Amino acid sequence: VGVVSKRVESFVAGVSVKQVVSDPRRSVRHAHFIVTRGEDLYFKMLIHDNFMHADLHPGNILFDRHRMALALVDAGMVTQPSADERHNVIGLLEALGEGLGGEAADCILRFSQSRHSQK
């Protein structure tokens, strides 16, 4: 996996998803939007664009309540996975979604074996 670094600086309105989810006054509508749109955004990035944000966590996702929009920030490191790596990530997510712990473990082991063989 190669790591790509490109510096982009611009202002993005919003608050971190970390703040939104920790706020007891958060609206169900906003929470639902964050989850569903965040999932769409992640899968588009992985499947269509073939990129993975190397530091994706709730603090690096901004939510603009007025525009109902999400933005990813701190993308200083992204990776472009190989076809096998992408297939494995998708397999891991499918296994987790279906509650198939053994298959998820196999995917994780394949990551480890792939990394070990590259040394």
C-alpha positions in Angstrom: 0.0 0.0 0.0 1.4 3.4 -1.0 0.8 6.4 1.1 -0.2 9.6 -0.8 0.4 13.0 0.8 -1.0 16.2 -0.6 -1.4 19.5 1.3 -4.8 21.1 0.9 -5.9 23.9 3.2 -9.3 25.4 3.2 -12.0 26.4 5.7 -14.8 23.9 6.2 -17.7 24.9 8.4 -19.0 22.5 10.9 -18.4 20.8 14.2 -16.6 17.5 14.7 -18.8 14.4 14.8 -17.1 13.6 18.1 -18.8 16.7 19.6 -22.2 15.9 18.0 -22.3 12.3 19.3 -21.3 13.3 22.8 -24.0 16.0 23.1 -27.0 14.6 24.9 -29.2 17.1 23.1 -28.3 15.8 19.6 -31.2 15.2 17.3 -32.0 11.7 16.1 -32.3 13.2 12.6 -28.8 14.5 12.7 -27.4 11.3 14.2 -29.2 9.3 11.5 -27.8 11.6 8.8 -24.2 11.3 10.1 -24.4 7.5 10.2 -26.0 6.9 6.8 -24.1 9.7 4.9 -20.9 8.8 6.6 -21.3 5.2 5.5 -22.0 6.3 2.0 -19.0 8.6 2.0 -16.7 5.9 3.3 -17.8 3.3 0.8 -17.6 5.7 -2.1 -14.1 6.6 -1.1 -13.1 3.0 -0.8 -15.0 1.3 -3.7 -15.4 4.1 -6.3 -12.4 6.3 -5.6 -10.0 3.5 -4.3 -8.7 5.7 -1.4 -8.6 5.2 2.3 -8.2 8.0 4.8 -5.4 6.9 7.1 -6.6 8.7 10.2 -10.4 8.6 10.0 -12.1 9.0 13.4 -15.0 11.2 14.7 -12.7 14.1 15.3 -11.7 14.2 11.6 -15.3 14.3 10.3 -17.1 17.6 10.4 -20.9 18.0 10.4 -22.6 21.2 9.1 -26.0 21.2 10.7 -27.3 24.1 8.5 -26.4 22.5 5.2 -26.7 18.9 6.4 -23.3 18.0 5.1 -20.2 16.1 6.2 -16.6 16.9 5.4 -13.5 14.8 6.0 -10.5 16.7 7.4 -6.9 16.0 8.2 -6.4 13.9 5.1 -2.6 14.4 5.3 -2.2 10.7 4.7 -4.4 8.6 2.5 -3.6 5.3 0.9 -4.6 3.7 -2.3 -5.1 0.0 -1.6 -4.3 -2.7 -4.1 -7.2 -4.8 -5.6 -6.5 -7.6 -3.1 -6.4 -5.2 -0.1 -9.6 -3.5 -1.2 -11.3 -6.9 -1.6 -10.1 -7.9 1.8 -11.4 -4.6 3.4 -14.8 -5.1 1.8 -14.8 -8.7 3.0 -14.0 -7.6 6.5 -16.8 -5.1 6.5 -19.3 -7.6 5.1 -18.3 -10.2 7.7 -18.6 -7.7 10.5 -22.0 -6.6 9.2 -23.3 -10.1 9.0 -21.9 -11.1 12.4 -19.5 -13.6 11.0 -16.6 -13.4 13.4 -14.6 -16.3 11.9 -14.6 -14.7 8.4 -13.7 -11.3 9.9 -10.8 -12.9 11.7 -9.6 -14.5 8.4 -9.7 -11.1 6.7 -7.6 -9.6 9.6 -5.1 -12.4 9.3 -4.8 -11.8 5.6 -3.9 -8.2 6.4 -1.2 -9.4 8.7 0.1 -12.0 6.2 0.1 -9.4 3.4 2.0 -6.9 5.6 4.5 -9.6 6.7 5.3 -10.8 3.2 6.0 -7.2 2.0 9.0 -6.9 4.5 
